[in-house]
């Protein structure tokens, strides 16, 4: 498909989002130009398969609100325009599916359910249609915080070696680790089966360093970022340290982190702070993986849910869910600091930004 396209997933149930938005990205100025919108219900997070022929989107239904099991949809991607054509929809067998990824072969989709703390595997047909779940793995346990009475799986990714699947579970202060039987569509416990965060962290998202030796996890509840070493052969995560994502003296009451990303250069980690409405910046020691605070940037909007770098790493885009804006920043290569470009893109309740 053509380069310089971006998809934005949105909330439609409690915001002005209409579905999945398609934008053209100008690599020189960073500007986003809306091309189309594919209407759907709460397609909050989206993912492309490795061939970029198909796009998948969760439908974040909530059982506790009487909406039934969550679902996930698949779409064919027009290779010229980037436009989407609906293909299929399946249950994720849990409430509030909130993140997803395909396996490296493109034969299976892995989806995490926040409400129930479960992970579903759904086979993908060669034509992009989803089959019913071949496996649903239920997490168990609880944590010390008020939002940790049970498991809450929130993020799923393959490690850089494409050997293991890591799932951040907010409810049990663990990063669960699996292997995948691709042919059977089954999750298998890895050895070790998990990495552990400090009590009450509520791990939300995961970001690997480009060298694959370091991995970073943001604590949603206690406003932290935790640095780990990662052994690609054994899958062992060893904590280096954890730091606050807030400036000195700021209170964490009623605040939460959302997204964490490592810049493509591998020099900086960024974490979004909801409520404080900022992005925290940390410099990475390239030898040890340890972090040093490097400042904060206001997202110039409310509730920065997600953010993304363009493919070159020149621009960062902050999705302010509760002010219906995506604010554009230029990244300083030397310092990691973020400078607003002056471009602000209007999108109803933006949640996820995915560059094609």
Long-range contacts (C-beta under 8 A, 24 or more apart in sequence): 1-52, 1-53, 1-77, 1-78, 1-79, 1-80, 1-82, 1-356, 2-79, 2-80, 2-81, 2-82, 3-311, 3-356, 4-356, 5-35, 5-82, 5-355, 5-356, 6-32, 6-308, 6-317, 6-353, 6-354, 6-355, 6-356, 7-46, 7-55, 7-82, 7-352, 7-353, 7-354, 7-356, 8-319, 8-326, 8-347, 8-350, 8-351, 8-352, 8-353, 8-354, 9-43, 9-44, 9-45, 9-46, 9-57, 9-350, 9-351, 9-352, 9-354, 10-42, 10-43, 10-44, 10-347, 10-348, 10-349, 10-350, 10-351, 11-42, 11-44, 11-60, 11-321, 11-349, 11-351, 12-40, 12-41, 12-42, 12-43, 12-348, 12-349, 13-41, 13-42, 14-349, 15-321, 15-322, 15-324, 15-348, 15-349, 16-324, 16-348, 16-349, 17-347, 17-348, 17-349, 17-350, 17-351, 18-348, 19-43, 20-46, 20-55, 20-57, 20-75, 20-84, 21-347, 21-350, 22-82, 22-83, 22-84, 23-345, 25-310, 25-355, 27-310, 27-311, 27-312, 27-314, 29-341, 29-343, 30-310, 30-314, 30-315, 30-328, 30-330, 30-341, 30-343, 31-328, 31-343, 32-317, 32-326, 32-328, 32-343, 32-345, 34-345, 35-81, 35-82, 35-83, 36-81, 36-82, 36-83, 36-84, 38-75, 38-83, 38-84, 38-86, 40-73, 43-73, 44-98, 44-351, 44-352, 45-98, 45-99, 45-100, 45-351, 45-352, 46-352, 46-354, 47-100, 47-101, 47-102, 47-109, 47-354, 48-77, 48-102, 48-354, 48-356, 49-102, 49-106, 49-124, 49-128, 50-102, 50-104, 50-105, 50-106, 51-106, 52-77, 52-356, 53-77, 53-79, 53-128, 54-87, 54-106, 54-124, 54-128, 55-84, 56-100, 56-102, 56-109, 56-130, 58-92, 58-97, 58-98, 58-99, 58-100, 58-111, 59-89, 59-97, 60-96, 60-97, 60-98, 61-95, 61-96, 61-97, 62-95, 62-96, 62-115, 63-94, 63-95, 63-115, 63-116, 64-95, 64-115, 67-95, 69-93, 69-94, 69-95, 70-94, 70-95, 70-96, 70-97, 70-111, 70-113, 70-115, 71-97, 72-97, 72-100, 72-109, 72-111, 72-122, 72-130, 73-130, 74-109, 74-124, 74-128, 74-129, 74-130, 75-128, 76-128, 82-356, 87-127, 87-128, 87-129, 87-130, 88-128, 88-129, 88-130, 89-130, 90-122, 90-130, 90-131, 90-132, 90-133, 91-132, 91-133, 92-120, 92-122, 92-133, 93-118, 93-120, 93-133, 93-136, 94-118, 94-120, 94-136, 98-154, 98-155, 99-154, 99-155, 99-156, 100-156, 101-156, 101-157, 101-158, 103-158, 103-180, 103-182, 104-158, 104-162, 105-182, 107-182, 107-185, 108-134, 108-180, 108-182, 108-185, 110-156, 110-165, 110-180, 110-187, 111-156, 112-153, 112-154, 112-155, 112-156, 112-167, 113-153, 114-152, 114-153, 114-154, 114-170, 115-152, 116-151, 117-150, 117-151, 117-152, 117-153, 117-169, 117-171, 117-172, 118-151, 118-153, 119-153, 119-156, 119-167, 119-176, 119-178, 119-187, 121-180, 121-185, 121-186, 121-187, 122-185, 123-185, 134-184, 134-185, 134-186, 135-184, 135-185, 135-186, 135-187, 137-178, 137-187, 139-167, 139-169, 139-171, 139-172, 139-176, 140-172, 141-171, 141-172, 141-174, 142-171, 142-172, 143-170, 143-171, 143-172, 143-173, 143-199, 143-200, 143-202, 144-173, 144-199, 144-200, 145-200, 145-202, 145-221, 145-222, 147-171, 147-202, 147-221, 148-172, 148-173, 148-200, 148-202, 148-221, 152-202, 154-203, 154-204, 154-205, 154-220, 155-204, 155-205, 155-206, 157-206, 157-208, 159-208, 159-212, 159-215, 159-230, 159-232, 159-235, 160-208, 160-210, 160-212, 160-232, 161-212, 161-232, 163-232, 163-235, 164-190, 164-235, 166-195, 166-206, 166-215, 168-203, 168-204, 168-205, 168-206, 168-217, 169-203, 170-202, 170-203, 170-204, 170-220, 170-221, 171-202, 173-197, 173-198, 173-199, 173-200, 173-201, 173-202, 173-203, 174-203, 175-203, 175-206, 175-217, 175-237, 177-235, 190-235, 191-235, 192-234, 192-235, 192-236, 195-228, 195-236, 195-237, 196-239, 197-226, 197-239, 197-242, 198-224, 198-226, 198-239, 198-242, 201-226, 201-242, 204-257, 204-258, 204-260, 205-258, 205-259, 205-260, 206-260, 207-260, 207-261, 207-262, 207-269, 208-262, 209-262, 209-266, 209-284, 209-289, 210-262, 210-264, 210-265, 210-266, 211-266, 213-289, 214-284, 214-289, 216-260, 216-262, 216-269, 216-291, 217-260, 218-245, 218-257, 218-258, 218-259, 218-260, 218-271, 219-257, 220-256, 220-257, 220-258, 221-256, 222-252, 223-252, 223-255, 223-256, 223-257, 223-273, 224-257, 225-257, 225-260, 225-269, 225-271, 225-280, 225-282, 225-291, 227-289, 227-290, 227-291, 228-289, 229-289, 240-288, 240-289, 240-290, 241-290, 241-291, 243-282, 243-291, 243-293, 245-271, 245-273, 245-280, 246-273, 246-276, 246-280, 247-296, 250-276, 258-304, 258-305, 258-306, 259-304, 259-305, 259-306, 259-307, 261-307, 261-308, 261-309, 263-309, 263-313, 263-331, 263-336, 264-309, 264-312, 264-313, 265-313, 265-333, 267-336, 268-294, 268-336, 270-307, 270-316, 270-336, 272-299, 272-304, 272-305, 272-306, 272-307, 272-318, 273-304, 274-303, 274-304, 274-305, 275-303, 277-301, 277-302, 277-303, 277-304, 277-320, 278-304, 279-304, 279-307, 279-316, 279-318, 279-338, 281-336, 281-337, 281-338, 283-336, 294-335, 294-336, 294-337, 295-336, 295-337, 297-329, 297-337, 297-338, 299-327, 300-325, 300-327, 300-340, 300-344, 301-325, 301-327, 305-350, 305-351, 305-352, 306-350, 306-351, 306-352, 306-353, 307-353, 308-353, 308-354, 308-355, 309-355, 310-355, 311-355, 315-341, 317-345, 317-353, 319-347, 319-350, 319-351, 319-352, 319-353, 320-350, 321-349, 321-350, 321-351, 322-349, 324-348, 324-349, 324-350, 325-350, 326-350, 326-353
